[in-house]
Amino acid sequence: AEIVVVRDQDAAGELAARSILDLIAAKPDAVLGLATGSTPLAVYRALERGIRERGVDVSHVRGYALDEYVGLPAGHPESYRAVITREVVEPLGLTPSLIHVPNGSLDGIEHAGADYEKAIAESGGVDVQLLGIGTDGHIGFNEPGSSFASVTRVKTLTEQTRKDNARFFASEDDVPMHCITQGLSTILRARHLMLLAFGEGKAEALAGAVEGPVSASNPGSAIQLHPHVTVLVDEAAASRLK
Ligand code: F6R
C-alpha cells in the first residue's frame, strides 16, 4: 500500500477529493464506493468544494455504499440510506437514482445481499472504494472472523462496534444488532481502495491492517491482498506503524 501521512482530516479530504475528481473528469459515470461514519466526512466536504470550484458535472456519477443497518424503520435519520442522502447525495448534487445502499429492511432481506452483488457487477464494478476502519479492525462491517471470500450478506455487529456507534443513537441499546455489508471479496474487487484513519483510537487497527498478519481475525488486513491501495492517515493513527 501507499501510505500517506497527512497533517489532519482536511488535508486527507483534499487529497482524496482531488483523486476522485480526476477520476470523474476522465470517466463522468465513475462508480464510487461510499463509506459512512465520521471518517469520510472530510472527503465529502472537500468534494463538495471541488465540484463547485471546478464546475464538475457529477450527474452521471454512480455510487454504492458499503453497508446498512438491518431493521431500522424506513427514513430513520441514522440509517445509512439517510446518511448517504444527507452527507453525500444532496450536498454533492449527485443523481439520487444512481446512488445505491444495501436494503436493510426486513422485508426481502434474504435476497438483498445477492441483489446488491448483482447490481455492483452490472455497473462494471467500483472504481474507487472509500474505507474507514473500526477500532476492532473491521472494514465495511466485516467483523473479525469474516471470510476473505465473503460477499454482501447480513452480519451481527460486535459489542465493540455497537459501543463505538452509540454516539449516533440515543443509547447503545438503540444501535441495531445486525447489518448488511459488502463482503471482503466484494471490497477487494474495487479497482482502487482508499483507506482513511484518524486519531490514536485507530492506531492499533490501522497497524494491524497494514502490517499485521493477513488473517480473518483481522479483516482490514485483506487490503494487503489488493494491488492498488492508498492509505491516508494522520500522525496519531500512523503512530503504531513500524
Ligand atoms: C462505514 C463502515 C465502517 C466505518 C468504521 C469506522 O460505512 O463501513 O467500516 O468506516 O466503523 O467508523 P468511523 O469513521 O465512524 O470511525
py3Dmol code that shows the C-alpha trace and the ligand (Angstrom):
import py3Dmol

protein = """\
ATOM      1  CA  ALA A   1       0.000   0.000   0.000  1.00  0.00           C
ATOM      2  CA  GLU A   2       0.987   3.587  -0.476  1.00  0.00           C
ATOM      3  CA  ILE A   3       0.884   5.186   2.993  1.00  0.00           C
ATOM      4  CA  VAL A   4       0.433   8.956   3.089  1.00  0.00           C
ATOM      5  CA  VAL A   5       0.683  10.648   6.485  1.00  0.00           C
ATOM      6  CA  VAL A   6      -1.159  13.959   6.406  1.00  0.00           C
ATOM      7  CA  ARG A   7      -1.465  16.857   8.828  1.00  0.00           C
ATOM      8  CA  ASP A   8      -5.163  16.484   9.522  1.00  0.00           C
ATOM      9  CA  GLN A   9      -8.511  15.247   8.221  1.00  0.00           C
ATOM     10  CA  ASP A  10      -8.939  18.247   5.940  1.00  0.00           C
ATOM     11  CA  ALA A  11      -5.630  17.532   4.213  1.00  0.00           C
ATOM     12  CA  ALA A  12      -6.681  13.909   3.706  1.00  0.00           C
ATOM     13  CA  GLY A  13     -10.044  15.056   2.401  1.00  0.00           C
ATOM     14  CA  GLU A  14      -8.375  17.358  -0.132  1.00  0.00           C
ATOM     15  CA  LEU A  15      -6.056  14.615  -1.421  1.00  0.00           C
ATOM     16  CA  ALA A  16      -8.832  12.050  -1.694  1.00  0.00           C
ATOM     17  CA  ALA A  17     -11.195  14.517  -3.343  1.00  0.00           C
ATOM     18  CA  ARG A  18      -8.571  15.557  -5.905  1.00  0.00           C
ATOM     19  CA  SER A  19      -8.043  11.949  -6.927  1.00  0.00           C
ATOM     20  CA  ILE A  20     -11.800  11.304  -7.135  1.00  0.00           C
ATOM     21  CA  LEU A  21     -12.397  14.475  -9.180  1.00  0.00           C
ATOM     22  CA  ASP A  22      -9.615  13.472 -11.592  1.00  0.00           C
ATOM     23  CA  LEU A  23     -11.331  10.116 -11.959  1.00  0.00           C
ATOM     24  CA  ILE A  24     -14.693  11.770 -12.685  1.00  0.00           C
ATOM     25  CA  ALA A  25     -13.053  14.079 -15.240  1.00  0.00           C
ATOM     26  CA  ALA A  26     -11.736  11.008 -17.077  1.00  0.00           C
ATOM     27  CA  LYS A  27     -14.871   8.907 -16.529  1.00  0.00           C
ATOM     28  CA  PRO A  28     -18.022  11.006 -15.939  1.00  0.00           C
ATOM     29  CA  ASP A  29     -20.049   7.929 -14.932  1.00  0.00           C
ATOM     30  CA  ALA A  30     -17.404   6.706 -12.468  1.00  0.00           C
ATOM     31  CA  VAL A  31     -18.558   4.250  -9.817  1.00  0.00           C
ATOM     32  CA  LEU A  32     -17.724   5.430  -6.296  1.00  0.00           C
ATOM     33  CA  GLY A  33     -17.673   3.131  -3.291  1.00  0.00           C
ATOM     34  CA  LEU A  34     -19.109   5.164  -0.431  1.00  0.00           C
ATOM     35  CA  ALA A  35     -18.405   4.756   3.274  1.00  0.00           C
ATOM     36  CA  THR A  36     -20.361   6.231   6.164  1.00  0.00           C
ATOM     37  CA  GLY A  37     -19.308   7.023   9.746  1.00  0.00           C
ATOM     38  CA  SER A  38     -17.165  10.008  10.729  1.00  0.00           C
ATOM     39  CA  THR A  39     -14.005   9.202   8.762  1.00  0.00           C
ATOM     40  CA  PRO A  40     -15.044  10.064   5.174  1.00  0.00           C
ATOM     41  CA  LEU A  41     -16.860  13.300   6.043  1.00  0.00           C
ATOM     42  CA  ALA A  42     -13.827  15.483   5.257  1.00  0.00           C
ATOM     43  CA  VAL A  43     -13.638  13.821   1.829  1.00  0.00           C
ATOM     44  CA  TYR A  44     -17.287  14.603   1.123  1.00  0.00           C
ATOM     45  CA  ARG A  45     -16.863  18.240   2.208  1.00  0.00           C
ATOM     46  CA  ALA A  46     -13.746  18.589   0.005  1.00  0.00           C
ATOM     47  CA  LEU A  47     -15.603  17.002  -2.913  1.00  0.00           C
ATOM     48  CA  GLU A  48     -18.437  19.463  -2.418  1.00  0.00           C
ATOM     49  CA  ARG A  49     -15.989  22.398  -2.659  1.00  0.00           C
ATOM     50  CA  GLY A  50     -14.078  20.888  -5.576  1.00  0.00           C
ATOM     51  CA  ILE A  51     -17.217  20.196  -7.602  1.00  0.00           C
ATOM     52  CA  ARG A  52     -18.312  23.797  -7.137  1.00  0.00           C
ATOM     53  CA  GLU A  53     -14.916  25.356  -7.838  1.00  0.00           C
ATOM     54  CA  ARG A  54     -14.060  23.168 -10.830  1.00  0.00           C
ATOM     55  CA  GLY A  55     -17.653  23.151 -12.151  1.00  0.00           C
ATOM     56  CA  VAL A  56     -17.599  19.360 -12.445  1.00  0.00           C
ATOM     57  CA  ASP A  57     -20.652  17.597 -13.936  1.00  0.00           C
ATOM     58  CA  VAL A  58     -21.441  14.816 -11.461  1.00  0.00           C
ATOM     59  CA  SER A  59     -24.896  13.997 -12.789  1.00  0.00           C
ATOM     60  CA  HIS A  60     -23.720  10.640 -14.210  1.00  0.00           C
ATOM     61  CA  VAL A  61     -21.635   9.567 -11.200  1.00  0.00           C
ATOM     62  CA  ARG A  62     -22.781   6.273  -9.707  1.00  0.00           C
ATOM     63  CA  GLY A  63     -22.288   5.107  -6.129  1.00  0.00           C
ATOM     64  CA  TYR A  64     -22.551   2.020  -3.938  1.00  0.00           C
ATOM     65  CA  ALA A  65     -22.478   2.268  -0.149  1.00  0.00           C
ATOM     66  CA  LEU A  66     -20.571  -0.325   1.832  1.00  0.00           C
ATOM     67  CA  ASP A  67     -23.234  -1.229   4.332  1.00  0.00           C
ATOM     68  CA  GLU A  68     -26.539  -0.553   6.071  1.00  0.00           C
ATOM     69  CA  TYR A  69     -28.135  -1.361   9.406  1.00  0.00           C
ATOM     70  CA  VAL A  70     -30.807  -4.047   9.367  1.00  0.00           C
ATOM     71  CA  GLY A  71     -34.274  -3.361  10.686  1.00  0.00           C
ATOM     72  CA  LEU A  72     -34.276   0.393  11.288  1.00  0.00           C
ATOM     73  CA  PRO A  73     -37.612   1.969  10.407  1.00  0.00           C
ATOM     74  CA  ALA A  74     -37.663   3.439   6.872  1.00  0.00           C
ATOM     75  CA  GLY A  75     -36.392   7.016   6.937  1.00  0.00           C
ATOM     76  CA  HIS A  76     -34.609   6.670  10.305  1.00  0.00           C
ATOM     77  CA  PRO A  77     -32.084   9.542  10.337  1.00  0.00           C
ATOM     78  CA  GLU A  78     -29.184   7.225  11.239  1.00  0.00           C
ATOM     79  CA  SER A  79     -29.925   4.648   8.565  1.00  0.00           C
ATOM     80  CA  TYR A  80     -27.038   4.726   6.120  1.00  0.00           C
ATOM     81  CA  ARG A  81     -29.528   5.451   3.333  1.00  0.00           C
ATOM     82  CA  ALA A  82     -30.460   8.651   5.201  1.00  0.00           C
ATOM     83  CA  VAL A  83     -26.823   9.480   5.997  1.00  0.00           C
ATOM     84  CA  ILE A  84     -25.700   8.988   2.371  1.00  0.00           C
ATOM     85  CA  THR A  85     -28.581  11.193   1.186  1.00  0.00           C
ATOM     86  CA  ARG A  86     -27.794  13.940   3.725  1.00  0.00           C
ATOM     87  CA  GLU A  87     -23.972  13.905   3.618  1.00  0.00           C
ATOM     88  CA  VAL A  88     -23.278  12.875   0.033  1.00  0.00           C
ATOM     89  CA  VAL A  89     -26.125  12.903  -2.498  1.00  0.00           C
ATOM     90  CA  GLU A  90     -27.653  16.274  -1.581  1.00  0.00           C
ATOM     91  CA  PRO A  91     -24.528  18.358  -0.869  1.00  0.00           C
ATOM     92  CA  LEU A  92     -22.631  16.994  -3.896  1.00  0.00           C
ATOM     93  CA  GLY A  93     -25.655  17.187  -6.186  1.00  0.00           C
ATOM     94  CA  LEU A  94     -25.464  13.525  -7.238  1.00  0.00           C
ATOM     95  CA  THR A  95     -28.378  11.904  -9.055  1.00  0.00           C
ATOM     96  CA  PRO A  96     -30.363  10.056  -6.342  1.00  0.00           C
ATOM     97  CA  SER A  97     -31.397   7.126  -8.559  1.00  0.00           C
ATOM     98  CA  LEU A  98     -27.721   6.357  -9.322  1.00  0.00           C
ATOM     99  CA  ILE A  99     -26.692   6.025  -5.665  1.00  0.00           C
ATOM    100  CA  HIS A 100     -27.296   2.645  -4.060  1.00  0.00           C
ATOM    101  CA  VAL A 101     -27.320   1.453  -0.451  1.00  0.00           C
ATOM    102  CA  PRO A 102     -27.884  -2.184   0.567  1.00  0.00           C
ATOM    103  CA  ASN A 103     -31.509  -2.771   1.512  1.00  0.00           C
ATOM    104  CA  GLY A 104     -31.634  -3.312   5.274  1.00  0.00           C
ATOM    105  CA  SER A 105     -35.390  -3.607   5.599  1.00  0.00           C
ATOM    106  CA  LEU A 106     -36.514  -6.986   6.961  1.00  0.00           C
ATOM    107  CA  ASP A 107     -38.849  -7.405   4.030  1.00  0.00           C
ATOM    108  CA  GLY A 108     -36.738  -9.180   1.401  1.00  0.00           C
ATOM    109  CA  ILE A 109     -33.562  -9.273   3.494  1.00  0.00           C
ATOM    110  CA  GLU A 110     -32.911 -12.882   2.374  1.00  0.00           C
ATOM    111  CA  HIS A 111     -32.164 -11.779  -1.191  1.00  0.00           C
ATOM    112  CA  ALA A 112     -30.871  -8.250  -0.508  1.00  0.00           C
ATOM    113  CA  GLY A 113     -27.210  -9.364  -0.473  1.00  0.00           C
ATOM    114  CA  ALA A 114     -27.375 -11.216  -3.786  1.00  0.00           C
ATOM    115  CA  ASP A 115     -29.328  -8.334  -5.368  1.00  0.00           C
ATOM    116  CA  TYR A 116     -26.632  -5.887  -4.301  1.00  0.00           C
ATOM    117  CA  GLU A 117     -23.795  -8.043  -5.634  1.00  0.00           C
ATOM    118  CA  LYS A 118     -25.604  -8.293  -8.973  1.00  0.00           C
ATOM    119  CA  ALA A 119     -26.116  -4.522  -9.145  1.00  0.00           C
ATOM    120  CA  ILE A 120     -22.428  -3.828  -8.456  1.00  0.00           C
ATOM    121  CA  ALA A 121     -21.341  -6.386 -11.042  1.00  0.00           C
ATOM    122  CA  GLU A 122     -23.720  -4.951 -13.660  1.00  0.00           C
ATOM    123  CA  SER A 123     -22.344  -1.448 -13.033  1.00  0.00           C
ATOM    124  CA  GLY A 124     -18.956  -2.703 -14.214  1.00  0.00           C
ATOM    125  CA  GLY A 125     -17.514  -2.564 -10.706  1.00  0.00           C
ATOM    126  CA  VAL A 126     -16.403   0.086  -8.238  1.00  0.00           C
ATOM    127  CA  ASP A 127     -13.629   2.395  -9.474  1.00  0.00           C
ATOM    128  CA  VAL A 128     -12.558   3.768  -6.106  1.00  0.00           C
ATOM    129  CA  GLN A 129     -13.710   2.485  -2.742  1.00  0.00           C
ATOM    130  CA  LEU A 130     -13.505   4.748   0.309  1.00  0.00           C
ATOM    131  CA  LEU A 131     -12.905   2.823   3.532  1.00  0.00           C
ATOM    132  CA  GLY A 132     -12.726   3.661   7.208  1.00  0.00           C
ATOM    133  CA  ILE A 133     -11.626   1.111   9.782  1.00  0.00           C
ATOM    134  CA  GLY A 134     -13.302   0.067  13.017  1.00  0.00           C
ATOM    135  CA  THR A 135     -11.407   0.001  16.303  1.00  0.00           C
ATOM    136  CA  ASP A 136     -11.865  -3.791  16.140  1.00  0.00           C
ATOM    137  CA  GLY A 137     -10.310  -3.878  12.671  1.00  0.00           C
ATOM    138  CA  HIS A 138     -13.482  -4.172  10.585  1.00  0.00           C
ATOM    139  CA  ILE A 139     -13.783  -2.716   7.081  1.00  0.00           C
ATOM    140  CA  GLY A 140     -17.330  -2.332   5.866  1.00  0.00           C
ATOM    141  CA  PHE A 141     -18.983  -4.196   8.708  1.00  0.00           C
ATOM    142  CA  ASN A 142     -16.847  -7.269   8.164  1.00  0.00           C
ATOM    143  CA  GLU A 143     -16.161  -8.009  11.787  1.00  0.00           C
ATOM    144  CA  PRO A 144     -13.241 -10.206  12.934  1.00  0.00           C
ATOM    145  CA  GLY A 145     -13.703 -13.741  11.614  1.00  0.00           C
ATOM    146  CA  SER A 146     -15.193 -12.631   8.292  1.00  0.00           C
ATOM    147  CA  SER A 147     -14.084 -14.764   5.368  1.00  0.00           C
ATOM    148  CA  PHE A 148     -11.867 -13.178   2.724  1.00  0.00           C
ATOM    149  CA  ALA A 149     -14.241 -14.814   0.220  1.00  0.00           C
ATOM    150  CA  SER A 150     -17.320 -13.131   1.728  1.00  0.00           C
ATOM    151  CA  VAL A 151     -19.854 -11.229  -0.377  1.00  0.00           C
ATOM    152  CA  THR A 152     -22.710  -8.903   0.633  1.00  0.00           C
ATOM    153  CA  ARG A 153     -24.623 -10.529   3.474  1.00  0.00           C
ATOM    154  CA  VAL A 154     -26.192  -9.982   6.890  1.00  0.00           C
ATOM    155  CA  LYS A 155     -23.768  -9.858   9.826  1.00  0.00           C
ATOM    156  CA  THR A 156     -24.046  -9.379  13.572  1.00  0.00           C
ATOM    157  CA  LEU A 157     -22.287  -6.270  14.851  1.00  0.00           C
ATOM    158  CA  THR A 158     -19.738  -6.808  17.614  1.00  0.00           C
ATOM    159  CA  GLU A 159     -20.326  -5.246  21.003  1.00  0.00           C
ATOM    160  CA  GLN A 160     -17.314  -3.005  20.358  1.00  0.00           C
ATOM    161  CA  THR A 161     -18.841  -1.673  17.130  1.00  0.00           C
ATOM    162  CA  ARG A 162     -22.219  -1.082  18.784  1.00  0.00           C
ATOM    163  CA  LYS A 163     -20.432   0.849  21.578  1.00  0.00           C
ATOM    164  CA  ASP A 164     -18.425   2.850  19.015  1.00  0.00           C
ATOM    165  CA  ASN A 165     -21.567   3.746  17.070  1.00  0.00           C
ATOM    166  CA  ALA A 166     -23.740   4.512  20.107  1.00  0.00           C
ATOM    167  CA  ARG A 167     -22.781   8.175  19.649  1.00  0.00           C
ATOM    168  CA  PHE A 168     -25.165   8.337  16.679  1.00  0.00           C
ATOM    169  CA  PHE A 169     -28.120   6.948  18.676  1.00  0.00           C
ATOM    170  CA  ALA A 170     -29.953   7.784  21.904  1.00  0.00           C
ATOM    171  CA  SER A 171     -28.261   4.833  23.639  1.00  0.00           C
ATOM    172  CA  GLU A 172     -26.184   1.744  22.903  1.00  0.00           C
ATOM    173  CA  ASP A 173     -29.370  -0.331  23.124  1.00  0.00           C
ATOM    174  CA  ASP A 174     -30.749   1.603  20.163  1.00  0.00           C
ATOM    175  CA  VAL A 175     -27.865   0.557  17.877  1.00  0.00           C
ATOM    176  CA  PRO A 176     -29.143  -2.261  15.660  1.00  0.00           C
ATOM    177  CA  MET A 177     -27.775  -5.760  16.312  1.00  0.00           C
ATOM    178  CA  HIS A 178     -27.400  -6.571  12.621  1.00  0.00           C
ATOM    179  CA  CYS A 179     -26.187  -5.023   9.414  1.00  0.00           C
ATOM    180  CA  ILE A 180     -25.923  -5.908   5.755  1.00  0.00           C
ATOM    181  CA  THR A 181     -22.434  -5.308   4.431  1.00  0.00           C
ATOM    182  CA  GLN A 182     -20.370  -5.787   1.314  1.00  0.00           C
ATOM    183  CA  GLY A 183     -18.059  -8.742   1.918  1.00  0.00           C
ATOM    184  CA  LEU A 184     -14.276  -8.672   1.916  1.00  0.00           C
ATOM    185  CA  SER A 185     -14.232 -10.206  -1.549  1.00  0.00           C
ATOM    186  CA  THR A 186     -16.701  -7.537  -2.752  1.00  0.00           C
ATOM    187  CA  ILE A 187     -14.434  -4.798  -1.397  1.00  0.00           C
ATOM    188  CA  LEU A 188     -11.309  -6.380  -2.903  1.00  0.00           C
ATOM    189  CA  ARG A 189     -12.943  -6.293  -6.359  1.00  0.00           C
ATOM    190  CA  ALA A 190     -12.919  -2.466  -6.377  1.00  0.00           C
ATOM    191  CA  ARG A 191     -10.152  -1.171  -8.646  1.00  0.00           C
ATOM    192  CA  HIS A 192      -8.659   1.228  -6.089  1.00  0.00           C
ATOM    193  CA  LEU A 193      -9.016   1.163  -2.306  1.00  0.00           C
ATOM    194  CA  MET A 194      -8.641   4.373  -0.345  1.00  0.00           C
ATOM    195  CA  LEU A 195      -8.468   3.681   3.406  1.00  0.00           C
ATOM    196  CA  LEU A 196      -8.598   6.636   5.798  1.00  0.00           C
ATOM    197  CA  ALA A 197      -7.970   6.636   9.548  1.00  0.00           C
ATOM    198  CA  PHE A 198      -7.634   9.454  12.042  1.00  0.00           C
ATOM    199  CA  GLY A 199      -6.791   9.576  15.731  1.00  0.00           C
ATOM    200  CA  GLU A 200      -4.990   7.447  18.288  1.00  0.00           C
ATOM    201  CA  GLY A 201      -8.046   5.209  18.670  1.00  0.00           C
ATOM    202  CA  LYS A 202      -7.440   3.808  15.185  1.00  0.00           C
ATOM    203  CA  ALA A 203      -3.663   3.297  15.518  1.00  0.00           C
ATOM    204  CA  GLU A 204      -3.730  -0.353  16.519  1.00  0.00           C
ATOM    205  CA  ALA A 205      -6.367  -1.377  13.965  1.00  0.00           C
ATOM    206  CA  LEU A 206      -4.511   0.534  11.238  1.00  0.00           C
ATOM    207  CA  ALA A 207      -1.175  -1.118  12.050  1.00  0.00           C
ATOM    208  CA  GLY A 208      -2.899  -4.499  12.026  1.00  0.00           C
ATOM    209  CA  ALA A 209      -4.432  -3.813   8.632  1.00  0.00           C
ATOM    210  CA  VAL A 210      -1.268  -2.505   7.002  1.00  0.00           C
ATOM    211  CA  GLU A 211       1.465  -4.551   8.705  1.00  0.00           C
ATOM    212  CA  GLY A 212      -0.218  -7.313  10.661  1.00  0.00           C
ATOM    213  CA  PRO A 213      -0.537 -10.899   9.535  1.00  0.00           C
ATOM    214  CA  VAL A 214      -3.114 -11.350   6.781  1.00  0.00           C
ATOM    215  CA  SER A 215      -5.796 -13.073   8.790  1.00  0.00           C
ATOM    216  CA  ALA A 216      -9.571 -13.343   9.003  1.00  0.00           C
ATOM    217  CA  SER A 217      -9.290 -12.342  12.659  1.00  0.00           C
ATOM    218  CA  ASN A 218      -8.054  -9.010  11.342  1.00  0.00           C
ATOM    219  CA  PRO A 219     -10.406  -8.127   8.450  1.00  0.00           C
ATOM    220  CA  GLY A 220      -8.615  -4.889   7.497  1.00  0.00           C
ATOM    221  CA  SER A 221      -5.547  -6.960   6.624  1.00  0.00           C
ATOM    222  CA  ALA A 222      -7.424  -8.048   3.479  1.00  0.00           C
ATOM    223  CA  ILE A 223      -6.189  -4.799   1.897  1.00  0.00           C
ATOM    224  CA  GLN A 224      -2.717  -6.369   1.745  1.00  0.00           C
ATOM    225  CA  LEU A 225      -4.081  -8.663  -0.977  1.00  0.00           C
ATOM    226  CA  HIS A 226      -5.051  -5.713  -3.199  1.00  0.00           C
ATOM    227  CA  PRO A 227      -2.616  -4.271  -5.774  1.00  0.00           C
ATOM    228  CA  HIS A 228      -3.771  -0.629  -5.558  1.00  0.00           C
ATOM    229  CA  VAL A 229      -4.313   0.722  -2.059  1.00  0.00           C
ATOM    230  CA  THR A 230      -3.843   4.265  -0.795  1.00  0.00           C
ATOM    231  CA  VAL A 231      -3.846   4.791   2.985  1.00  0.00           C
ATOM    232  CA  LEU A 232      -4.400   8.364   4.189  1.00  0.00           C
ATOM    233  CA  VAL A 233      -3.726   8.798   7.896  1.00  0.00           C
ATOM    234  CA  ASP A 234      -2.899  11.473  10.424  1.00  0.00           C
ATOM    235  CA  GLU A 235       0.139  11.080  12.685  1.00  0.00           C
ATOM    236  CA  ALA A 236      -1.905   9.742  15.584  1.00  0.00           C
ATOM    237  CA  ALA A 237      -3.431   6.942  13.506  1.00  0.00           C
ATOM    238  CA  ALA A 238       0.020   6.204  11.991  1.00  0.00           C
ATOM    239  CA  SER A 239       1.701   6.085  15.412  1.00  0.00           C
ATOM    240  CA  ARG A 240       1.866   2.263  15.673  1.00  0.00           C
ATOM    241  CA  LEU A 241       3.274   1.701  12.184  1.00  0.00           C
ATOM    242  CA  LYS A 242       6.825   0.352  12.205  1.00  0.00           C
TER     243      LYS A 242
END
"""
ligand_1 = """\
16
F6R
C -18.991 2.636 7.414
C -18.191 1.423 7.596
C -17.310 1.235 8.788
C -16.642 2.518 9.283
C -15.860 2.236 10.556
C -15.206 3.492 11.102
O -19.727 2.546 6.208
O -18.266 0.560 6.786
O -16.326 0.286 8.479
O -15.804 3.013 8.271
O -16.733 1.720 11.514
O -16.195 4.372 11.528
P -15.857 5.896 11.870
O -15.409 6.510 10.599
O -17.147 6.499 12.334
O -14.790 5.871 12.899
"""
view = py3Dmol.view(width=600, height=400)
view.addModel(protein, "pdb")
view.setStyle({"model": 0}, {"cartoon": {"style": "trace"}})
view.addModel(ligand_1, "xyz")
view.setStyle({"model": 1}, {"stick": {}})
view.zoomTo()
view.show()
